[in-house]
Amino acid sequence: MTIEERKSHFIQLGKFLGQFGVNNNNLIKESPQNEVFFNELNHKIDYSIHYNGWFTRENVIFSLQQWSKALTKENLDKWLNAYSLENNSPKTVAIIMAGNIPLVGFHDFLSVLISGHKVLVKQSTNDKQLLPVIAGFLMDIAPDFENRIKFTEDRLKDFDAVIATGSNNTARYFEYYFKGKPNIIRKNRNSVAILTGEENTEQLKALGEDIFRYFGLGCRNVSKLYVPKDYDFDNFFKAIFPWNTLMNSAKYANNYDYNKAVYLMSEFKLLENGFLILKNDESFGSPIATLFYEEYEDEKSLNETLQQNKKNLQCVVGIDAEVDFGKTQQPELWDYADGVDTLKFLEEIYIRNL
């Protein structure tokens, strides 16, 4: 397959994924794949929700819709034009996927296939329902993918390079085990937001999306706020109030109650609004239903702090920051996890002596 053919197949996939909605589906009547794959993916969406208590239909559909918006000709052209991806010697790239949010490993899956390589996928048990259906769709519209996509639950073997995502602990294992292979090893990262007190209501509402989408389980979710000294959280609490429906989730509500009890018994000073706990803490990774915050004296000292902790940060959100409010869970194709250019890595594999 040429790069243009691969792009066309993923554009078709994007249109397919765009049919799914929370309440109403928007079927493409002329799509011959719908007869098989639409109902199958709908079934797997429901199954994934029952299998993983942190998945909801709203969040799964949100993920599908974001990928549908990303997989357009304009976006793919803009993303891929900087690379040389025409080569007749594809390698097999193993991907070890996380499972914290729906289809969290799809960008790696897309990157390997769009670059012309073969993919060997080891999924997380928490998110293993959706991607095989998407892979089946691709193989149906382009049979050449049948020899390029493989899933395994066994120990990885017969691969040339690896992309692995996990915790800091598993990353140490990955680094040792895959030290003889070209690799990208991803560790824990968190995202932060910078508030100045000048934010309007709409910006603070959008920040709620950054905090609460996927229950805050993604590395791109804001888990900490930097606020000026004596910041008044009243407008922030008012703006995020529509997210109080998260308490309808038993898992989220249990985490809120548990963390609140632990903090109160430890006599920590807290702010809370019935569904979110604010705790003054220097750490980045806050528990579910908790948001850490830290006061800063001036912009210079804050920038120094962020620079010193750059390796721990996925996104920095704010008025003049790298990511706008409300956009952390809407990354572009060229917004690489951990700032590591996945396509450059895959491009270079072609010329390595593997």
N, C-alpha and C positions, 0 to 999 in steps of 0.2 A: 504494500500500500504506500502511496505517496503521502506527503504531509497534507496536501490538499484533500485527499480522500479521507484521511484520518480526521481532519477538521470537519468535513461534511458529516461524518458519522456522529461526532459529538454534538454538532449543531442539531441534528435530528433527535438525539437523546435529550437535548435541552428542551426542545418543543414537546417531547413526550412527558417529561417531568413537570412541565408547566400546566398540564391538564389537571393536576391534583389540587384540591382545595379542602379547607377544614369542613365546610358545610356543603358546598356545591362544587362538583367537578365540571370542568370545561372541556368536554371531549372533542378531539379532532376526528371527525367522522371518516375522513379519507385515509387515516392511518391504519395500514393492514396489521400492524403489530398490536393494536389495541385489543383485538379479539383474545389474544393469549396473555399479553404482559400487563395490560391495564388491570384486569381483575386479579391477577397474581400479585402485583405490587400492592394493590389495595388490601388484599388479604394479609400480606406480610407487614404492612403498616399496622394493621390491627393486632397481628400476632406479636410484633415487636413491643407494642404497648403493654400487652399482658406479660411478656417475657421480662421486660425491664421496667420496673416501677417508676423510674425517672423519665421515661419516654412518654410523651403525650402526643395525641394526634396533632394538636396545634404546633408543637415543636418539630415533629417529623415533617409536617407539611411545610413549615417555615424553611427547613433545610432544603427540601426538594425545590421550593420556589426560588431560593437563593441560587441554587445551581442552575436552574432554568434560566434565570436572568444573566448568569455568568457565561453560559454556553451559547453565545451568539457569534456570528461571523466577525463582527466588529471587535469584540473582546478577544477572541482567539487570534485574530490577525495582529492586534496590538501587542498581545502577549508573546507571540511566537516569532515575530519578525526579527528580533534581535539574536536569534539562534540559528545554527546550521544543524538541521535535524534530518537531512536526507542521507541515509546510509544503509547499505545492504548487509550489515553485520550486526544484527540486534543481539543484545545480551539479555540474560535473565536477571531481573531485579526483584529480590524478595522484599516484601513490605510487611512489617509487623505493626499492626494497627492498634490504636487505643480504642476505647469504647465509651468514653465519657459523654459524648453527645452524638446524635444521629449522623451517620456518614462522615464522621470526623476524619477518616482516612481517605476520603474520595479524592482530594487534591493530589495526593501521592499516586493513587491509582490512575487518575487522569494524566498526570505528568509522565509516568512511565510509558503509557500506551501512546500518547500524542507524540512522544519523542521517538517512537518507532521500536521501542524495546518490548520484551516479553515480561509479564508480571506474574510473580508467585506470591499469593496473598495468604497471610495468616491473620485471621480476624480475631478480635476480642470476643469473648463469649457474651459480652454485654451488648454487642451491636453486630450481629451476624445474619440478620434476616434480609436486609434491604439490598446490599451490594450484589449478591449473587443474581438477583432478578435484573438489576441494571446490567450486569455482565451478560446475562442471557439475552437481553434486548440487543446489545451491541453485536453479539455473535449471530443473532438472527438477521440483522440488517447488513452485516459484513462477515461472512463465514471465515475470512482470514483471521479474525480475532480468536477463533476456536483454538488455534495453535499458539496464541499469545497470552491467554488468560488461564490461570490455574489457581485453584484454592486448595489449601491443605490444612489439616488439623494436627499433622504429625510434625516431627522434628524437621526443620528446614534442611534441604540438601539440593545439590545440583543447581546452584545459583552463582552469579558472578559479582553481584553487588547487593547492598542491603540498605533499606531505609527503615529505621526502627524508632518507635515512639513509646515512651514509658515514663516511669517515675525516676527520680534521682538514683534510687536504689537499683532498679532494673537496668538503668543506663550503664552502671558500672559492670554489670554482667554482660550487657550487649557489647560494650567497648572491649572487654576481654575476649568474648566468644568470636566476635567479628573483626578482630584486629588484623586479620590477614586479607580482608576484603575491602574494596572501596566502600565507604559507608557514610551515612548521615544518621547520627544518634541524637535524638531529641530528649530533653529532660523536662523537669517541672519548670513552668514559667507562669507568671501572673500578670495581670494588667491593672493599671492605676489610672485615676482621673485627677486632674488638677482643677480645683475650684478657686475662683478669685473673689467671689461675692458679687460679681457683675453679671452673672448668668441670668438669662430671662427664664420665664416659666417653661417655654417650649424646649429650651436646651436642657433644663433639669428633668423634664419629662422624658426626653430622648436618652438621658443618662440612665433612667430606669430600665430601658431596653438593654443597655450595656451591662447592667448589674444582674438583671433577673432572667433574661432569656436563657433557656435551658436550665433553669433553676440556679444559674451561676456556676455551672459545672465545667464550663469551657475555659481554656487558658486565655482566651480573648475576653472573657467576662471580667469586668472591673471588680476587683476584690478589695481595693483600698482607695481611699480619698486622701489627697493632700489639700488642706484647707488653711487659709490665713488665720493668724492668732485671733481667738475670740469669735470665730465664725458662728453665725446664727444658722442653725440647721432647720429652722421653721419652714422656709420656702422649699427646701429640699424635701422634707417630709410631705408637704402638701402636694408637690409635683409627682411624687412616686406613689401616692395613695392608691391609684387604680390597680396597682400590683398586689393589693391586699388579698385578691382572690387566690393567690398562691397557697393561702392557708387551707384551701379546699383540698389540697393534696396532703394526704396523711403523712407521707414521707417527709415533706417539707415542714409540716406543722410539728412533727415529732422532733425534728432537728432544732427547730426554733425553741420549743419548750425545753429540750435537753440542754442546749447551749446557754439559754437564759438562766436555768437553774444552776448550772456549773459556775457561771460568772457571778451570780448573786451569792452563792455559798462562799466563793473566793473573795467576796466583797470588792469586786471591781466596780469602778464607776462606769455606768452605762447610759446610753440614750436608746430609746426604742419606741416603736409606734404600733406594736401589736402584731407585726409580721417581719420586722427587720430590727436587728440589734446593731447599734453603732458602738464600737469599742476602740478606745485610744490605744494603738499598738504599733510598734515599729516593724512588725512582720508584714509580709506581703500576702500570704495565703490564708485568707480568712475562712472559717468553717461555713457550711451552708446556713443561710438565714442570718449571717453575721457579715458586717462590713467594717473593716478596720479603717481608722483615719489617723492622720498625724498632722500637726500644725507646722507651718513653715514660717520663718522670720522674713525672708525676702526671696526674690526670684533667683538671685545668684546662688544662694545656699541650696535652694531646691534643685536647681539644675545640676549642681555638684553631686547632690545625693542621687539623682536619677542616673547620672553618668557613672557613678561608682557601682550602681546596681544594675547596669545595663544588661548584663548576662542573665538576670533574673526576670526581666520584663519582656512581655510579648507586645503589649500596646500601651501607649501613653495617650490619654484622651483629654481634650480640653479645647478652649477657644483658639489658642495659638499652638496647639500640640499637633502631633503627627496624625492623629485620628480625630475626626469630628464626633461630637456627641451623637449617640444612636447608631454608629457605624461599625462598632467592633465585630458584630456578627454578620457583617455584609462585606467581607474582604474581596478585593479584586483578585483576579487570577495571578497577578504579579506580586501580591502581598504574601511573601513566603514566611512560613512558620520559622521562628527563631532567627529570622533575617538571613537564612541560608538559601541561596539560589538553587532550587532543586533542578531546574532545567539545565543550568550550567553544569551541575554535577553529572546529569544524565548525558549531556552533550559530550563531556570529556571522557565518559566511559567508552565511547566508540573508538577513541584513539589510544586507549591504554592497552597494554599487553596483558590481558587477563587470562 
